[in-house]
Amino acid sequence: MVREEDGAAYAAQLVSLARRITRRDALPLLSIAGRSNLSTRVGAMLASDVTRGPVGTAAAVAVVTLAVMAALGIGPLQAVTSMPRAQAPVSGLAFESMSIRPIASATSRCCLVRYAADGRMSAANVDLVDLIVSAYGLYRWQVAGAPNWAGGDVPLAPSPDANRFDVQATAPRSASGDDMRLMLKTMLTNRFQLAVHRETRSQKAYELVAEPGGHTLQPPGDRPYVADEDIWLRVDPTSLMATLHVERMTMTELTRNLGGILQTTVVDRTGISGAFRLDARWDADPNRPDALQPSSGSPGNPQRLTIFEAFPAQLGLRFRETTRAVNYLVVDNVERPTPDPAR
């Protein structure tokens, strides 16, 4: 549990997680209107890696809030299975050209990896873990053993020694997104000397199920949810209330996003097909000791429900705690790449 961890390590974890404003792999995108004095808790380094404007620093605070909640709910992990060390991708697929350079602007929006239909891959203000996550289709919490520099803090200014990069690569125009992910694995092997192996770890997880009386999900709106673009969750920096709102989302998409918040696997066991409008609110206060502990009784304050209380009350869905074998990617070796010369 997080309250048993060393304070410095805990703070470092929060700062690291707070930088995840957007991600490519269908994880949550967060946004908040306005600003809060809570931003002083994470300092100027958080303001440096997000797009300026009303979403800015407060969005990072939201991720801190959810990171604290996640840490409160995840116990120690136990490795039960180790798999052979992964070598270079057997496909041999590689980009025709590529460049890896220190970030050009410390204020550029971070963590975006994009695969275009014309065979171009671009990654803006990313660290090594961002690239691994995109190449292997993982959550960040599934990457273990990476050195500090591989997932470190965003610098306040660009530097030749920065551990964050802008990456540009070109593949044949016929290459699919899956092809380019294989090419990215090859690049990580060749340029970062990345060697990894997979482990299966037994840990607490959740199944999302319908309440015995049935769900209370609403008919969907016209606009489908777009994983890489749409903001599905907001946290108010003053009240620390989280608001889930999306016009059209499936249970598969919902559980995928919840896995990023809860920092563990969430499996759809609702048996509900189709898309629905989703609206829910819950207390995201990291200082609340039961923020990520399922309640065994009735909620004491209907205005300040935890996520475990809000889902049954507002959606007719609940989390059922379980233990699952979860795949992790463990870094065995990695080296800083030699940056390409500036253009």
TILOTOR-327387 format. One line per 10 residues: their letters; for each residue x, y, z of C-alpha. Coordinates in nm, 3 decimals, always signed. Layout:
N
A) X,Y,Z ~ ...
//
This chain:
343
MVREEDGAAY) +0.000,+0.000,+0.000 ~ +0.118,+0.352,-0.072 ~ +0.107,+0.461,+0.293 ~ +0.380,+0.205,+0.366 ~ +0.614,+0.331,+0.094 ~ +0.904,+0.571,+0.129 ~ +0.781,+0.927,+0.093 ~ +1.039,+1.035,-0.163 ~ +0.973,+0.737,-0.387 ~ +0.600,+0.794,-0.357
AAQLVSLARR) +0.633,+1.161,-0.457 ~ +0.851,+1.066,-0.753 ~ +0.587,+0.819,-0.868 ~ +0.318,+1.087,-0.858 ~ +0.526,+1.333,-1.055 ~ +0.599,+1.068,-1.316 ~ +0.235,+0.969,-1.352 ~ +0.122,+1.329,-1.359 ~ +0.291,+1.383,-1.693 ~ +0.055,+1.140,-1.869
ITRRDALPLL) -0.181,+1.397,-2.014 ~ -0.250,+1.199,-2.330 ~ -0.148,+0.860,-2.461 ~ -0.191,+0.678,-2.783 ~ -0.308,+0.341,-2.658 ~ -0.668,+0.420,-2.570 ~ -0.590,+0.530,-2.219 ~ -0.783,+0.812,-2.056 ~ -0.746,+1.172,-2.169 ~ -0.803,+1.421,-1.890
SIAGRSNLST) -0.902,+1.785,-1.894 ~ -0.999,+2.046,-1.638 ~ -1.128,+2.398,-1.686 ~ -0.955,+2.662,-1.479 ~ -0.659,+2.641,-1.239 ~ -0.599,+2.555,-0.877 ~ -0.337,+2.613,-0.609 ~ -0.300,+2.235,-0.604 ~ -0.070,+2.279,-0.902 ~ +0.202,+2.400,-0.667
RVGAMLASDV) +0.224,+2.045,-0.534 ~ +0.382,+1.922,-0.854 ~ +0.573,+2.236,-0.945 ~ +0.681,+2.398,-1.265 ~ +0.800,+2.075,-1.424 ~ +0.440,+1.966,-1.475 ~ +0.344,+2.288,-1.646 ~ +0.625,+2.246,-1.893 ~ +0.495,+1.946,-2.085 ~ +0.136,+2.038,-2.157
TRGPVGTAAA) -0.026,+2.262,-2.412 ~ -0.072,+2.613,-2.275 ~ -0.423,+2.736,-2.218 ~ -0.711,+2.661,-1.982 ~ -0.641,+2.287,-1.986 ~ -0.273,+2.340,-1.889 ~ -0.137,+2.272,-1.541 ~ -0.470,+2.178,-1.390 ~ -0.490,+1.878,-1.619 ~ -0.167,+1.752,-1.469
VAVVTLAVMA) -0.318,+1.795,-1.122 ~ -0.604,+1.571,-1.230 ~ -0.363,+1.298,-1.325 ~ -0.188,+1.336,-0.988 ~ -0.524,+1.292,-0.816 ~ -0.601,+0.975,-1.008 ~ -0.246,+0.850,-0.961 ~ -0.284,+0.878,-0.584 ~ -0.616,+0.696,-0.602 ~ -0.458,+0.422,-0.808
ALGIGPLQAV) -0.166,+0.383,-0.573 ~ -0.401,+0.347,-0.276 ~ -0.575,+0.056,-0.439 ~ -0.287,-0.157,-0.564 ~ -0.107,-0.393,-0.330 ~ +0.233,-0.557,-0.378 ~ +0.280,-0.756,-0.696 ~ +0.405,-1.111,-0.702 ~ +0.582,-1.257,-1.003 ~ +0.470,-1.612,-1.071
TSMPRAQAPV) +0.591,-1.684,-1.422 ~ +0.898,-1.571,-1.614 ~ +0.917,-1.602,-1.991 ~ +1.225,-1.607,-2.216 ~ +1.405,-1.285,-2.298 ~ +1.258,-1.120,-2.607 ~ +1.490,-1.071,-2.902 ~ +1.455,-0.841,-3.202 ~ +1.119,-0.878,-3.381 ~ +1.130,-1.184,-3.605
SGLAFESMSI) +0.947,-1.002,-3.882 ~ +1.257,-0.800,-3.973 ~ +1.033,-0.505,-4.051 ~ +1.215,-0.175,-4.020 ~ +1.154,+0.189,-4.105 ~ +1.307,+0.317,-4.429 ~ +1.430,+0.627,-4.246 ~ +1.415,+0.764,-3.893 ~ +1.543,+1.038,-3.669 ~ +1.566,+1.058,-3.289
RPIASATSRC) +1.642,+1.400,-3.147 ~ +1.620,+1.567,-2.806 ~ +1.291,+1.750,-2.771 ~ +1.282,+2.076,-2.961 ~ +1.049,+2.247,-2.714 ~ +1.001,+2.161,-2.347 ~ +0.654,+2.315,-2.363 ~ +0.531,+2.095,-2.647 ~ +0.249,+1.857,-2.569 ~ +0.394,+1.534,-2.443
CLVRYAADGR) +0.355,+1.165,-2.496 ~ +0.187,+1.145,-2.835 ~ +0.281,+0.862,-3.073 ~ +0.096,+0.868,-3.404 ~ +0.085,+0.635,-3.704 ~ -0.036,+0.806,-4.020 ~ -0.204,+0.634,-4.314 ~ +0.079,+0.742,-4.547 ~ +0.341,+0.541,-4.356 ~ +0.473,+0.814,-4.129
MSAANVDLVD) +0.527,+0.760,-3.757 ~ +0.576,+1.060,-3.530 ~ +0.633,+1.083,-3.157 ~ +0.641,+1.420,-2.984 ~ +0.812,+1.485,-2.649 ~ +0.821,+1.117,-2.551 ~ +1.038,+0.911,-2.321 ~ +1.147,+0.554,-2.377 ~ +0.854,+0.409,-2.183 ~ +0.611,+0.598,-2.407
LIVSAYGLYR) +0.769,+0.428,-2.708 ~ +0.761,+0.085,-2.544 ~ +0.396,+0.131,-2.448 ~ +0.303,+0.218,-2.804 ~ +0.509,-0.057,-2.966 ~ +0.381,-0.332,-2.739 ~ +0.024,-0.209,-2.677 ~ +0.056,-0.178,-2.298 ~ -0.035,+0.050,-2.011 ~ +0.261,+0.233,-1.855
WQVAGAPNWA) +0.216,+0.038,-1.533 ~ +0.285,-0.284,-1.728 ~ +0.645,-0.178,-1.807 ~ +0.875,-0.284,-1.523 ~ +1.247,-0.246,-1.462 ~ +1.304,+0.061,-1.679 ~ +1.581,+0.292,-1.548 ~ +1.482,+0.631,-1.413 ~ +1.599,+0.816,-1.722 ~ +1.370,+0.605,-1.941
GGDVPLAPSP) +1.057,+0.740,-1.776 ~ +1.185,+1.045,-1.597 ~ +1.050,+1.392,-1.543 ~ +0.992,+1.644,-1.818 ~ +1.272,+1.904,-1.823 ~ +1.199,+2.273,-1.790 ~ +1.398,+2.353,-2.104 ~ +1.528,+2.159,-2.406 ~ +1.873,+2.009,-2.358 ~ +2.113,+1.797,-2.567
DANRFDVQAT) +2.124,+1.562,-2.267 ~ +1.747,+1.534,-2.238 ~ +1.596,+1.191,-2.194 ~ +1.287,+1.285,-2.392 ~ +1.276,+1.277,-2.768 ~ +1.104,+1.383,-3.085 ~ +1.097,+1.085,-3.321 ~ +1.016,+1.086,-3.691 ~ +1.015,+0.772,-3.905 ~ +0.902,+0.673,-4.253
APRSASGDDM) +0.767,+0.336,-4.363 ~ +0.638,+0.222,-4.702 ~ +0.305,+0.386,-4.777 ~ +0.138,+0.045,-4.768 ~ +0.246,-0.018,-4.407 ~ -0.036,-0.056,-4.156 ~ -0.036,+0.067,-3.799 ~ +0.047,-0.285,-3.681 ~ +0.337,-0.298,-3.927 ~ +0.473,+0.030,-3.791
RLMLKTMLTN) +0.450,-0.097,-3.435 ~ +0.668,-0.390,-3.537 ~ +0.907,-0.143,-3.698 ~ +0.911,+0.057,-3.375 ~ +1.010,-0.259,-3.185 ~ +1.299,-0.302,-3.430 ~ +1.402,+0.060,-3.376 ~ +1.396,+0.015,-2.998 ~ +1.619,-0.291,-3.033 ~ +1.866,-0.125,-3.271
RFQLAVHRET) +1.881,+0.232,-3.141 ~ +1.814,+0.182,-2.768 ~ +1.967,-0.167,-2.739 ~ +1.643,-0.266,-2.571 ~ +1.617,-0.624,-2.444 ~ +1.308,-0.735,-2.255 ~ +1.130,-1.040,-2.127 ~ +0.769,-1.099,-2.030 ~ +0.643,-1.197,-1.689 ~ +0.303,-1.297,-1.564
RSQKAYELVA) +0.223,-1.151,-1.223 ~ -0.064,-1.231,-0.994 ~ -0.231,-0.919,-0.860 ~ -0.558,-0.766,-0.755 ~ -0.783,-0.683,-1.048 ~ -1.148,-0.600,-1.108 ~ -1.437,-0.736,-1.309 ~ -1.705,-0.488,-1.412 ~ -2.047,-0.650,-1.369 ~ -2.409,-0.538,-1.384
EPGGHTLQPP) -2.604,-0.494,-1.063 ~ -2.852,-0.775,-0.985 ~ -3.140,-0.544,-1.069 ~ -2.987,-0.452,-1.403 ~ -2.791,-0.156,-1.535 ~ -2.923,+0.200,-1.565 ~ -2.720,+0.301,-1.869 ~ -2.876,+0.561,-2.098 ~ -2.931,+0.538,-2.476 ~ -2.628,+0.665,-2.669
GDRPYVADED) -2.591,+0.995,-2.847 ~ -2.489,+1.027,-3.209 ~ -2.117,+1.093,-3.163 ~ -1.902,+0.781,-3.117 ~ -1.613,+0.785,-2.874 ~ -1.271,+0.827,-3.041 ~ -1.004,+0.681,-2.813 ~ -0.710,+0.891,-2.929 ~ -0.896,+1.221,-2.936 ~ -1.189,+1.243,-2.696
IWLRVDPTSL) -1.173,+1.349,-2.333 ~ -1.388,+1.111,-2.134 ~ -1.300,+1.211,-1.776 ~ -1.256,+1.544,-1.599 ~ -1.154,+1.626,-1.243 ~ -1.244,+1.960,-1.090 ~ -0.931,+2.096,-0.916 ~ -1.130,+2.275,-0.644 ~ -1.383,+2.011,-0.542 ~ -1.173,+1.712,-0.654
MATLHVERMT) -1.484,+1.557,-0.804 ~ -1.432,+1.334,-1.107 ~ -1.689,+1.351,-1.387 ~ -1.725,+1.074,-1.642 ~ -1.915,+1.192,-1.949 ~ -1.921,+1.041,-2.294 ~ -2.197,+1.032,-2.554 ~ -2.131,+0.686,-2.693 ~ -1.904,+0.421,-2.540 ~ -1.902,+0.041,-2.524
MTELTRNLGG) -1.829,-0.161,-2.210 ~ -1.504,-0.279,-2.370 ~ -1.390,+0.081,-2.418 ~ -1.497,+0.172,-2.066 ~ -1.307,-0.109,-1.898 ~ -1.000,-0.036,-2.110 ~ -0.999,+0.322,-1.986 ~ -1.069,+0.224,-1.626 ~ -0.758,+0.005,-1.632 ~ -0.549,+0.316,-1.676
ILQTTVVDRT) -0.708,+0.486,-1.375 ~ -0.710,+0.187,-1.141 ~ -0.359,+0.078,-1.248 ~ -0.467,-0.282,-1.290 ~ -0.669,-0.497,-1.525 ~ -1.042,-0.429,-1.546 ~ -1.238,-0.697,-1.731 ~ -1.583,-0.658,-1.885 ~ -1.816,-0.914,-1.729 ~ -2.134,-0.714,-1.776
GISGAFRLDA) -2.264,-0.915,-2.070 ~ -2.388,-0.583,-2.209 ~ -2.341,-0.526,-2.582 ~ -2.369,-0.203,-2.774 ~ -2.279,+0.156,-2.686 ~ -2.434,+0.382,-2.422 ~ -2.423,+0.735,-2.289 ~ -2.223,+0.735,-1.967 ~ -2.255,+0.995,-1.690 ~ -2.112,+0.947,-1.342
RWDADPNRPD) -1.947,+1.154,-1.068 ~ -1.731,+1.047,-0.777 ~ -1.492,+1.175,-0.513 ~ -1.133,+1.179,-0.643 ~ -0.980,+1.324,-0.324 ~ -0.646,+1.143,-0.276 ~ -0.659,+1.214,+0.099 ~ -0.973,+1.007,+0.140 ~ -0.852,+0.676,+0.288 ~ -1.124,+0.469,+0.118
ALQPSSGSPG) -1.089,+0.636,-0.223 ~ -1.010,+0.303,-0.388 ~ -1.150,+0.060,-0.134 ~ -1.480,-0.113,-0.218 ~ -1.747,-0.022,+0.036 ~ -1.925,-0.303,+0.219 ~ -2.208,-0.081,+0.337 ~ -2.429,+0.199,+0.210 ~ -2.258,+0.525,+0.110 ~ -2.239,+0.771,+0.395
NPQRLTIFEA) -2.248,+1.085,+0.184 ~ -2.437,+1.062,-0.147 ~ -2.263,+1.376,-0.269 ~ -1.912,+1.235,-0.213 ~ -1.928,+0.879,-0.340 ~ -1.615,+0.681,-0.416 ~ -1.583,+0.533,-0.763 ~ -1.690,+0.199,-0.613 ~ -2.009,+0.356,-0.477 ~ -2.081,+0.582,-0.776
FPAQLGLRFR) -2.087,+0.312,-1.042 ~ -2.363,+0.104,-0.876 ~ -2.565,+0.412,-0.778 ~ -2.539,+0.599,-1.108 ~ -2.478,+0.335,-1.376 ~ -2.605,+0.012,-1.228 ~ -2.255,-0.133,-1.263 ~ -2.017,-0.247,-0.993 ~ -1.658,-0.361,-0.950 ~ -1.602,-0.716,-0.835
ETTRAVNYLV) -1.258,-0.767,-0.687 ~ -1.062,-1.065,-0.809 ~ -0.707,-1.186,-0.861 ~ -0.574,-1.225,-1.212 ~ -0.254,-1.312,-1.392 ~ -0.142,-0.991,-1.560 ~ +0.128,-0.962,-1.826 ~ +0.424,-0.734,-1.763 ~ +0.714,-0.639,-1.989 ~ +1.039,-0.630,-1.791
VDNVERPTPD) +1.335,-0.429,-1.923 ~ +1.660,-0.630,-1.905 ~ +1.885,-0.385,-2.088 ~ +1.852,-0.043,-2.247 ~ +2.092,+0.234,-2.343 ~ +2.047,+0.598,-2.427 ~ +2.049,+0.644,-2.804 ~ +2.298,+0.863,-2.984 ~ +2.081,+1.153,-3.106 ~ +2.067,+1.225,-3.476
PAR) +2.227,+1.558,-3.577 ~ +2.003,+1.861,-3.596 ~ +1.870,+1.944,-3.938
//
